[in-house]
Amino acid sequence: MRYYVERIRPLFYRDGLDDGVMFPTERGGEISVRSVNDRFAHWRVLTGLPDYLCPHCLRHTYVTRLIEAGYDASFVTEQVGHSHAATTAIYTALSSDYKNSKVREFLDAAEEEALRSAFARAEAEADMDDEFDTFDTANGEGAPVTGGHRGPR
């Protein structure tokens, strides 16, 4: 697109004012929807792509790739001119790889949190054991104990 915008499109306006049309014709008009569909069908056939593919599929692909790249859903919705995120969600056809990676990220984060919590509890219990071992709570004087535990806790 950058190449087209910077190098090809300006050629249409060498002899006149740029009217802002993204895809002008050589006669100064706008390219028609039919022309886009016909050209897409031509290249689809040449490349052996399935017949059900159409230019509108590119819009769905664009939305899907933005979501998979991590763009905020509200940004994507705005990009494609939808009023509601639910409409944009219909456009999204996330790949199995992407879904699996997101599930893996969630599971890894949950596992990390569970381990962090377990280690914190174990450390707190070890600290409490150290306190019980350090002081003789049986005689009430807080005197250091040199041996193991005395009686049940």
PyMOL commands that set and color helices and strands:
alter all, ss='L'
color gray80, all
select helices_A, chain A and resi 2-13+33-47+55-68+73-79+85-91+96-134
alter helices_A, ss='H'
color red, helices_A
select strands_A, chain A and resi 135-136+143-144
alter strands_A, ss='S'
color yellow, strands_A
deselect
rebuild
show_as cartoon
